[in-house]
Amino acid sequence: MVMASSKVRTRGQVTLPREILKGLRAKEGEELTWFQIADGVVMLSKTSTRRERIAENLLTSLVVEVGKSAEKKGIRQEEDLDTIVASLRKRSFGARHG
């Protein structure tokens, strides 16, 4: 996962960092789609990318990052991670379905 930052300009314009553009493999004039996936979290994709592919890439990135974070916290047993994932699923389901 590549992370970079940029500033919002006066008229709401944002310049995408070079490393993000490189990862998108976007060409000049190509349309990009922004997704607000959570409060304060936005994802960017080429408009031509299928939604299924976007979801697959997002899930893969999340799993990798969760694994890294778990290891930093000393969680190395798969059963411990399964418990955390189950808890997150329950919270996520509750947030979506009240």
Residue pairs with C-beta under 8 A, 6 or more apart in sequence:
1 61
1 64
1 65
2 19
2 20
2 23
4 17
4 19
4 20
5 17
6 14
6 15
6 16
6 17
7 14
8 14
9 15
16 24
16 44
20 44
24 32
24 44
24 45
24 46
25 46
26 32
26 46
30 46
30 47
30 48
31 46
31 47
31 48
32 44
32 45
32 46
32 47
33 44
33 45
33 46
33 47
34 42
34 43
34 44
35 42
35 43
35 44
35 45
35 54
36 42
37 43
37 58
43 54
43 58
45 54
66 81
66 84
66 85
67 81
70 76
70 80
70 81
70 84
75 81
75 84
